[in-house]
Amino acid sequence: MYEYAIAWEWLSFAVRWLHVITAIAWIGSSFYFIALDLGLVKRPGLPVGAYGEEWQVHGGGFYHIQKYLVAPASMPEHLTWFKWESYATWLSGFALLAVVYYGGADLFLIDRTVLDIEPWQAICLSIASLAVGWILYDLLCKSPLGRNTWGLMALLYIVLIAMAWGYTQVFTGRAAFLHLGAFTATIMSANVFFIIIPNQKIVVADLIAGRTPDPKYGVIAKQRSLHNNYLTLPVIFFMLSNHYPLAFATEFNWIIAALVFLMGVTIRHWFNTTHARKGKPTWTWLVTVLIFIVIMWLSTVPKMLTGEEEQVSLSSREQTFVQNGHFEAVRDVVQGRCSMCHAAEPVWEGIARAPKNVKLETDGEIAAHAREIYLQAGRSHAMPPGNITDLSPEERQLLVAWYETTVEGK
């Protein structure tokens, strides 16, 4: 049975690697085409229907690129579609969500002090939120408000803030931030799958049939592409946030999430303006730094709510780890080698919050993180970092024996 934990860890690594690779491909191509589109120059002598052109140099050669705002007069012989980067990113991201958060729902998805629900209920809420998010977004874009791009983006920002708050009322802080990224990424990928590519296919079909394509399809796709452009950087932040509990595991995490979306706008505004050759609005960097300082302050501001933390009873699985004959010795090892950092108030110099918000102070906390202790400090030497607390080989063997005999029922 313990081999399952090792195999699952490697599966998580493989899917995460795939997700990063596909995300690089999608974000890279997206940023490139946005920069290209903004840098197009209208010059005399362009072919009929051409909107602009740009000369670029890369890899020892020159590239001459022209853009047709609606479509060229005839169908090109070779046409490259940019869509699989988006699809592969979302599919691999959902697979990673399933492997880490659905497969480890009791630990990573559910916080019973926030909402005491069963894993299957949490998983259903997760999937439903992603689907409902796209449907709501798409309806707003197709509504009369959708004709006002900036008004629509302001309303969407309110929706994102509401989702940030909502996720923190259902899941762990770590899962809430991850889901906010998944929620946003689902909208972005669905834009490509349901709107941008189908609209381009309509234009291609018209060209093949000898009809003049309707410009509205390009306008609609352009609006969705603009949304994707401004949403990309916040998604990256949320995907990285699971390593930083100061972001996701604090009282005002949903406000931090709201501010992250604003930073995405200020940073992209600088790049978009610069690529369009409309100046360099350096004030956006000052605003970004100020927002980030506010985020840092929010992550450490004293809690406004007081009172004792709600006690949560151990699950049957956690009880089996506590009842194991090795547990008392394991508890001594963990509290002596790990809890100086993995605590509600870490005493190790330079540690402000428990790494990844993993606390190992109580029997329940140690039992809840048995698998992570086994993989990080038993099977591997990842913890403690640099073995700074001198965890001995015998102690590591104890952690291995504790986990393996428990899962095997011995």
N, C-alpha and C positions, 0 to 999 in steps of 0.2 A: 504493500500500500504506500510506503514512503517513497517508492520510485515514482509514484504519480505526481508528488509535489515537485520533484526534480524535473520530470518531463514537462509539467505545466509551466515551470519557470522558464525553461528553454523555449517553449511555445510562445510565451509572452515576449521573450526577447526577439524571436524571429519575426513575429507580427509587428512589434514596435519598429524593428529595423526596416521592414517593408513599408510601414506607414511613413517613416521619416523620408525614405527614398522617394516615394510617390509624391509626398508633400513638397519636397524640394523641386521636383519636376513641374508640379502644378503651379506653385507660387512663382517659380522662376519664369515660366512661360507667361504667366499672368502679368507679372511686373514688367517683363520685357515689352509685351504688346501695349500695355498702358503707356509706357515711356515712348514707344514708337509712335503711337497714335497722337500723343500730345506734341511730339516733336515734328510732325509732318509740316512741310512748307509748300504753300501754293506758289507755283512758278509758271511763267508763260510757256506755252508749248506742251503742256501736259496732254495726254490722250483724252479723248472725249469720255466724260464720266469720272475721270480721275480727280480725287479730292485733294491730294497732296503727295509729296514724295520726300524721301530722306536718303542721304548717303551715309553709310556707316563703314567703319573699318574694324576688322577683327580677324585674328588667325592668319595674318599675312596677306589678306586680300580685301577688296572693297565690295560693298553690297549696295545695290541701287534698288530701293524699295518704293513702290507706289501703292496707294490705297484708293480703291473705288468705294465711294460712300454707300452706294446701293449695290451695284454689280457691274462687271464689265459688259461690253456689248455681246460677247459670246462666251460660252463655257470654256474655261481653260482645260488643256489636255490633262494636266496633273494638278490635283488639288489636295493639299495636306490639311487634315482636320485635327484640331487641338481639343480633344474631349476626354481621351482615356486617362490623361493625367488626373483630371478631376474625379472621374468615376473610381479609379484605383485608389485615390487618396481617401475617398469616403468609405469605400468597401473595407479597406485595410483598417481605417479608423474605427469603424463599427465592430470589426472583428476584435480589435484590441480592447474596445469597451466591453465586449462580451467576455473575453478571456480574463481580464483583470477585475472588472467591476461586477459583472454578472456571475462569473465563476467564483469570485470572492466576495459575494454580496454582504455576508455577515460582518466582514471586516472593513471593506472599503466603501461599500455603498450605503449601508444602514448605520445610523447613529440612533440608538434607542432612547437617548436623552432628547433627541430632536423629534423623532416620530417612530413609534414602536410598531413596525409593520413586518410582515413576512418577506423573505427574499423574492418570492414570485410576484408579490404586490409591488415591491420596489422596482423590479425589472419591467413590469407592465407600465408603471408610471413613467419610467425612463423612455421606453419606446414610444408611448403615446405622446409624450411631450415633444419629441422630435417631429412626429408626424403632424401634430396640431400646430406646431410652430411654423412649418412650411405652409400649411393651408391658410393660416391667418395672414402670414406675410404675403402670399400670392393674392389673396382676396383684397388686401389693402392696395397692392400695386395695380390691380385691375379696377379698383374703384375710382370715382371721379378725383379723389385726392391724389391718385397716382400720376396725374398730369403735372403736379407740382413736385418736382424732384426733391427739393430741399425741405419742403413741408412734409413730404412723405418720410424722408430720412429722420426728421425730428420726431415724428410719431413712432417710427420704428425704434428709435433710441429709447423712448418711454417703454415700449414693449420689452426691450432687452433689459431695462432696469427692473421691470416687474418680474421677468423670468429669473433674474439674478436673485431677487428677494425670495421668490417662490422656491427655487431650488435649495436655498439654504434652510428653508422650513421643512424640507422633506429628507434630504440626504446629508451625508457627512460634508464638511466644508470642502474637503478634497474632491469628493464626487460632484459637489455643486459646481465648482469651477470647471471641472472636466466636462460636465454636462452643458454648461453655458457655452463652452467652446464647441462641443458637438452640435448643439442647437444652432449655433451660428454657421458652422461648417455645413450642416445639412441644408440650410437655406442657400448657401453659396453653390454647393454641388447640384442641388435641385434646380437652381437657376440655369445652370449649364444643360442639365438633362432635359428639363421640361420646357425651357423657353429659348435659350440662346441657340442651341444646336437645331431644334426643330424649326425655328425661324430661318436659320441659314439654309436648311434643307428645302424650305418653301421657295426661297430665292433661287436656289440651284435648279429646282424643278421648273420654275418659270423660265429660266434661261434655256434649259434643254427643250422646252416646249415652244420657244420663240416668243414668249410673252415678256412684257416689261414688268419687272418685279415691283411690288408695292413698297415704298420707302418706310412704311410704318413698322415693318418687321425689324429693320435695322435700328430704328429709334427705340423700340421696346428692348431689344437685346442690349443696346448701348446703356440704357438705364440700369438693367440688372448687372451688367458688367461693372458699372460705376459703384454699385452697392458692394459687390464682391471686393472691389479694390480697397474700399475703406474698412471692410470687415476683416481683412486678412491678418493684420498685425495683432489685433486683440485675440484672434483665435490662437495664434502662436503663443501669446502670453499665457493663455489658459491651459494650453497643452504642456507648457513648461512649469506651470504653477504647482503641480503635485509634488515637486521637490522643495517647495518653500512654504512651510506652514505659516510664516509671518504674513503671507498673502491670503491663504484660504482658511486658516484655523483661528481667526480672530473675530471679535464681536461684530465688527463693521465690515466683514468680508464682502457683503453684497454692495456696499457703497464703494469699496475698492474696485470691485468688478465694473461698476458704472463709470468710474473714473478712467479705467483702463480703455474703455471704448473711446473716451474723449482723447486720450493720448494717441490712439490709432488714427484719429481724424487729424490731429495737429501734425503728426509726423508725415502722413501721406499727403497733406496739403503742401508741405514744403517740397516734397519730391515731385508732385504733380505740377505745381507752379513752376518749378525749375525746369522740368522736362518740356513744359510748354513755352519756355523762353519768355516768361512774364515776370522775371525778377527772382530774387532769392529772399523770401519772407523769413528772415532769421528770427523774427519774434515768435515763430511757432516753436522753436527749440526752447526759448525761455519759458513759454507756457507749459511745454511738456515737462521741463524740469520742475516747475512749481507744482504741477499736478502730482508728479512722482514724490515730491517732498510731502505733500498732503497725504499720499498713500502710506508713506513710511510712518507718518505721525499717527494715522488711523490704526496702523497695525500694532502700535504699542500703547495707545491711550488706555488708561485704567478702565476696567469694566464699569459700566453704569449700573448694571444689575447686581445685586448682592444676594446672599443667601447660600445655603448649603446646596451642593450639587446633588442632583437626583441620583439615588442608588439604583443600579440596574442589576437584576438577578442574573446569575450565570446561565448560559444556555447548556443544554445537555452535553454538547460537544466540549465546551469549555470545562465542564465539571469532570469529564473523563481525564483531561490533562492535569487538573488539580488533584484528582484522586490517585494518580499514578505514584508508585512508590518512590520514584526519583524526584518528585516535585519539590520537596522541602530543600533538598540539596541544590536543585536548579534555581529555586527562588533566591537562595543565598548567593549563588553565582551571579544571577542577573542583577540583583540589588547591589552587589558589590562591584560589578564590572560595567554595568550598563545604565543604571538609574540616575547617575549623576548628570547625564545628558537627557535621558528619556524620562523626564519628569515634568509635572505641571509647572514647576519653578526650577529649572536646571541650575546646578551649582557650579558646573564647569565654566571656567572663564571664557567669554566670547560666545557662549550659547545662550540665546535669548528665548528660544522656543524649542521644544522637543523636536529633533529631526523628523521630518515628515509627519509631525504631530503624533508620533508613536510614544506612548507613555507606558512605562514598565514598573509601576510602583506597587500595584495591588495584585493579588492572586488572579483576579479576573482579567486584568490588563495583560499579565504575563501569559495566561492561558489563551486569550484572544489572539495573541501574536505568536503563538507557538510555531506556526509554519515559517514565519519570517525569521524568528530566532534560530530555528533549525537550519535554514538556508544561508542566512547571513553570518552566523557565528559558529554554527556546527559544521555543516558541509563545506563552507567556504570560510575564508579569513577576512571577509569584507568588514566585519564588525568585531571588535572596536576598530576605528580607523587607525591604521598603523600599529594595531595592537597596543594602543597607548595605555590601556589599563591592565596590561599583562595577563590576558586570558590564557591560561595554560592549555597544553594539548589534552591533559586529562579532563579539564573543565569542558573543553569542546566535545570530547567524547561523551561526557555526561549529557550534554544538550542533545546530541545525536541519539543516544540511548533512550532518553526521555521521550522524544518525539516518535521515534520508530516503534518503541514498544507500545505506546499509546495507540497509534493508528493501526497497529497490527492486533490490538486487543489483548496483549500479553500482560 
